[in-house]
Amino acid sequence: MKLKPLSEESLLKKLAISFFFMSLVPILVLIYIVKIIGFDVLINKLPYIRLTIIFIVCLVSLVFIFLRYSLRSISYVMKTAKGIAGGNYEKRIDIKETDEIGQLARSFNKITGELESKIKELEESKNIIQGIFKKVGMALTSAEGIGRLLELVIETIVKGVSAEKICIMLLDKKNNELKIKVSYGIDEKVAKKASVKIGEGIIGLSAKEKRAIISSYTETPGASDRDRLYYKTIISVPLLYKEDCLGVLAVFDKKNSVSFEEDDMVLISNIASQTAVAIANAKLNEDAEQTYIETITALAMAVEAKDPYSRGHLDRVSRLVVGFGKHLGLSEKTIEILENGAELHDLGKIGVRDEVLRKKEPLREQEQKELQKHVIIGENIIRPIKKLAPLCDIVRHHQEWWNGTGYPDRLKGEEIPLTARILKVVDAYDAMATDRPYRKALAKEEIKEQFRKGSGKEFDPKLVEKFLEII
């Protein structure tokens, strides 16, 4: 069997070997003296030699036992420390001695406790970060866009620095003032009305000088008396993008009356830097989307201009659908979708030939199929724009029939989105109430009769009943 080198042996074995060799020298010297002088002569000259030898042996044994006990404590500390290093952070070194080893054990226990606490904090931070990444993904893909992302920034800072109040203020260049976009811990009514002129107070000063400020209201030149009403301490960081100040990220009053530290400033400054980039990109996207929306609106008007009989149709349907939505008691958001959807519902006709749109005679089967594609074309045009995404249902499905014989997906009954069912009724009313290439406008009683015939077949019966109340 191959023996281990002495350097790899345990402390107890090293002690035993060392003590053996340390004890061997005096024993050999003693044996040598006894041999030279003679044991009898030695006893005659030194009558207590036996007792001395016994005493020395006992003393050496006691020293060995004492050292071994001390080393066993050290070995126990090392073994427990090895277990902790292996990942068992709940372990503690149970030594009651008050000597250096006991102090070492207690210090190690304290460090381990702090380490365990830090690990738990890191786990919590990991969960928070994972949650934030998830929410960031949702924010970036949602129709709300930058507003949701800024709310997420606020949420992150609340957890990161334990602030009582936070707000992100964006610059209104026209009035040269900052207005709150999103906030936390600030009364909603106050947040809606609050504004800060550039250069006014710490927030305004931070924006004007384009520098971060960590202070109390009494420490910074330029702080106004009004600041005292809102906070005791503040970190104000400008949102800078290519040297332009887009706004300010302001954090007020750390919880438990603890003062802000430089670490808080570093964290908030980093967040502000990334937030400024996000705001700038969102603005660019918003400008691009606005240009696209204006183009789409122009296309919708171009479609209307193709057919002299349909001029004014979009405006009329838009007004009617808003009035009908209010009569139904719908929410403002749904009514807004109805209004915008009414303006764009025939957008896809830009891809239909003029001769088909203007034809006075009944359309042939192939021409009908071409016309029916306009709902899909319209949906494909508006789908890339987040702001217009809620209109996709109404544009695609406004030609579906209640009995499932409509197009393009042959949806039936309540499978058809409510907004599309409402627009179907209003769109049909305007078609019946205006002159067409193949007939004159119908009288009101004729229109009502047509709706009664189409109720449950082409139209939602409940919506027909409600619509007849207002025409």
N, C-alpha and C positions, 0 to 999 in steps of 0.2 A: 504494500500500500504506500502510495506516495505521500510523504509528509508535507504539511503546509509550511511555508516560510514563517519565521517568528513574527514578521511584520503583519501577517494576515490573521494571527491568532487573537482570541479575545483578551481583554484586559486582565481577567482573572487568571488565565493561563500564563500570561506574561508575568503577572505578579508572582505566581507560584514558582515559575522557573527562575525569575530574578531573585526571589527570596531564598530559594534553595542554594543558588550559587553564592549569595551573600552570606548565608549561614555556614556554608561549606568551609570557607577560609578559616574562621576562628576555631571550628571543630578540628580541622586538620592541624592547626597550630597547637591546639590543646593536646591532641594525640601525640604530636611530636615531642612536646615538653614532657609528657608522662613517660614516653619511651626513653628519653635521654636521662631524665632524673630518676625515674623509677616510681612506681605508684606508691610503694610503702614509704619510701623516703619523703615523697611529696605529702603524704598524709601526716607523717610525723612533724614535718616543718609547717604544714598548713592544715590544722585539724578540721577546719570548716570547709575544706575544698569540695566535699560531697554536696553540702548545702548550697555552696556557691554555684556549682555546676547545675544542680536542680533549679536554682533560682534563675540562672541565665536561660536554661531551656524553657522554663515557664514564661519568662519575660518575652523571649523571642516568639513563643507561640501566641501570647496575647497580642503582641504587635502585629503578627501575621493575621490573626482573627480580626483585629480592628481595621487593618488596611483592606482586608477582604470585604468586610462589611461596607466600608466606604465605597470601594470599587463596585460592589453589587448595586448600590444606589445609583452610581453613575451609569452602570450597564442598564438598569431599569429605565433611567431617563432616556438613554440612547435608543432602547428598544421601542419605547412609547413614541419617541420623536420620529423613529422610522415608520411606525404605523400611521402617524399624522401625515408624514411626507407622502405616504402611499395613498392619501385621499380620505382617511377617516378623521375628519376635522372635529368630530364630537368627542374624541378621546381627550383625557386630561391626565397629567402626571400627579399621582396621589402620594406625595411625600410630606410628612409632617415636621421633619427636622427644620431647625432654624439656622443651620449653618449655611455655608456658601452653596452647597448642593441644593438645599431647600429653597434658597433665594433664586437659584437658577431655574429650578422647577416651576416656581410661582411666576417668574418672569416669562418663562416659556408658555405657561398656561394663559397668561394675559395676552401674549402675542397671538397664540392660537385662537383665543376668543375673538380678538379683533380681526384676525384673518377670516374666521368663520362668518363674522358679521359683514366683512367686505365682500366675501363670496356671495352671500345672500343678496347684498345690494347689487352686485354685478348681475346676478340672475334676474333680479327685478328689472334692472336696466336693460338686460337682453330682451325681456318680455315686452318692455315699453318700446324699445327700438323696433322689434318685430311688428308690434301694433302700429307704430308710426309708419313703417314702410308700407304696411297694408293700407293704411288710411291715405298715404301719399299717392299710392297707385289708384285708389278710388277717386281721390280729389283730381288727379290729372286726367282721368277719363270721364269725369262727371260733367254735366252741362253747366254746373255752377262755376267751374274753372277756378280762377285765382282766389275768389272769395272763400271757397272751401279750403284751399291750400293755406291761406292766411290764418284761418281758424285753427288749422293744424299746427302752425307755427306757435300761436298763442298757447295751445294745449301743451306743446313740448316745453315751452319756457316755464309754464306753471309748475310742471313736474321737475324741471331741471334746477330752478333757483328758488322755488317756494315763494313766489311773489304774490302779494295780495291783489294788485291791480296791474293790468297790462293793456296797452293799446298799440295798434299800428295805424299811424296817421299818414295819409297820402297828400301830396302837394296839389293844390288847386292853383295852377299857374295864372289863371285869369284874375283871381282875387289875391294872389300871392299869400295864401294862407294854407295851413294844414288842417285837414278834417279827418275825423276818426272813420276808418273803414271797418275794422273789427276790434273788439275789446273783451276784456274779462274783468269782472269785479267792479265795473263802472255802471252806474244806473243807465238803463237803456235810453231814457228821455234825455239825460245829460249827454250821453254819447252822440245822440243824433244832432244836438244843437252845438256841441263843443267845437271850437275852432281856435287856432293859434296863429297869429301873424308871424311871418318870418322875422326873427330877431327878438320876439317877445318871449320872456321867461326862459327857463333852461331849455325847454323843448325847441322853442323858436331859435334860441342861440345856437343850439346843436345843429340845426338845419342850416342856419346862416353861415356858420364857420366850418361846416362839414367835418365836425369832430365829435367823438364820443365824450360824454360827460357823466361822471359818477359823483354824486354830491347830495347835500341836503339843501333845502330852499334858502338857508341862511348863508351858505358858503360860496355861492357862485354869483359873480357880477352879472346883472341882467335879470336875476330872478325877481318876479313880480310878487306883490302882496297876495294876489289871487292864488299863486302856487301853494301857499301855506294851507289853503282850504282843501287841497286835493292829496297832498302827500307830505311825508317827513323826509324820506330819502328817495333818490331816483337814479336810474341809469337811462340815459337818453342817447341813442345811437342813430346817426343818419343812415338812410338807405341810399347808398351811393352806387351808381352805375355809370362807368366811364366819366367820372367827375361830375355827373349830374345828380342832384339830390332829388330822389323820387318821393321821399317822405321821411318819417322818423319811427323807430321802434322804441317805445318808452315803457320802462318797467318800474313800478312804484312799490315801496315799502315791503321789505322781506318779512315773512311771517315770524311770529314769536319775538318781534322787536330786535331781530339780529340785523347787523349792518351788512350792506353789500360788500363783497370782497373783489379783489382784482380778478380772481378766477371767474366770478360771475360776469364781470365786464368782458373777459376774453370769450366766454361762451356766447354771450348775447351778441357780441360784435361779429363772431363767426356766423351765427344764425342770421343776423341782419345782412351780412354780405351775400349769403345765398338767397335770402328773401328778395333782395334788390334785383338779383339776376332773374329770379322767377317772375317778378312784377314786370320787368322790362320785356321779357319774352312773351308774357301774357298780353302785354300792350301791343307788341308786334303782331301776335296772333289775332288779337281783337281787331286791329286795323285791317289785317288781311281778310278776316271773316266779314267785317263790315263792307269792305270792297266787294266781296263775293256776294253778300246779301243784296247790295245795291245793283249788282249785275243781274242777279236772279230776278229782282223786282222789275228791272228794265225788260228782261225777257218776258215776264208775265204780261207786261203792258204791250209788248210787241205781239204776243199771241192775240191779245184782245183787238189790236189794230188790224190783224189779218181779216177779221170777220166784222163787217160793219153792223151786223145784227146783234153782236155780243158786246158792243162798246158800252161801258158803264156797268157791265154785268158784275165784275169783281167788286166794285165799290158798293153796289146795291146788295149783293149777297153778304158782304162783310158787315154792313149796317144791320141788315135783317137778322143775321146769325147772332150778333151781340144782343139785340133786343130779345130774341127768343131765348138765349142763354140766361139772361136776367129773369125772364118770365119763369124759367124752370128752376130758378134759385141756385144756379151753379156758382162755383167759386170764381174769384177774379182770375186766378191762374188758368182755369179751364176756359173761361170766356176769352182770355187773351189768345189761347191756342186756337180757339174757334175763329177769332178775328183774323189772325195771321194765316191760318190754314185756308180760310175763304179767299184770301188775296192770292194764294199760290196754288190752289187746288187744280187749276187747269194748266199749270206751267208746262207740263209734259207735252202739250199740244204743239210746242215749238218744234217737236220732232215729227209732226204729222204734215203730210203734203197739203198745200193750199187748196188744191182741187177737191180733196176729201173734205176739208173743213167747210168749204164754200158750196159744196154740191147741194142743189135744191131737190134733186130726186132722191128716193130711198137709196141707201148705200148697199153695194153688193157685199157678199160675205167676206171677201178679202179686204175690202175697204173698212168694214166693221172691225175686223181683227186689227187692222192698222190703227184705227181710232182708239180701240181699247188699250193699246200699248201705252197711251199717254199717261196713265196713272203710274206705271212702272218707271217710265222715263222721268216723270216729275219727282218720284221718290229718289231715284238715283242721283238727280241733280242736287237735292237738298241734304241728302244723308251725310256727306262729308263735313257739314257744319254743325258743331255742337249745339249752337243756339237754335238751330232749326230741327234738331233731332226729334223733339216732341211733336213736330208736324208730320212726321213720316206716316203715321197711322191714318191721319185724316186725308192726306194726299193719295195714298195707295188705295184706301178702302171706301172712298166716297161714292163709288159706283156699285158697291155690293148691295144685293137685294135681301130683304128680310126672309124670303123663302129659300134663299141659297142659290138663286139662279143668276146672280150678278157676276161681276168680274173685279179683279183678276183671280181671286182665290176661292170664289164660291163659298164665302163664309155665310153662316146662317144664324138668324136670331141675334142673341146677345153675344155671339162670337164676334160680331162686328163691333169695333170700338164705338163707344157712345158718341164721341165727337164726329165720327164719320156718319153715323146714323142721323145726327142732327143736321149736318151739312147737306146730306142727301135730301132731306125734306125742304130745306130753304132753297137749295140749288134748283130743285124741281119747281118750286113755287115761282122763282124768278123766270125760269124758262117758259112756264105757262102764262105768266103775266106780261110777257114782252113779245113783240112781233118776231116771227121766225121766217126763213126763206120759204118754208112750205105751208105757213098759216099765219093768221093774225093773232094778236093777244087774246086770251080767253077772258070771259067775264068772270067776276068773283064767284058767282054761284056755280059756274062750270068748273072752276078751279076746285071748289069745295067738293063737288061731285067726283072729280078725278082722284082727289085724295081719299075719299071714302072707298072708291073702287080699289085703290092701290094699298089701302090699309091691310096689314097682315100678309101682303104679297110683295109689294115693292118697298113699303115703308113700315117702320116700327109703329104698331097700332097706338101705343101710349103717346108717342111723340106727335102723331097725327091729331089725336084728340086735343092735346095741349096747343098745337099750332093753330088749329081751327078757332081756338078761343081768341086769338089776337089778330086774325085777318078779317 
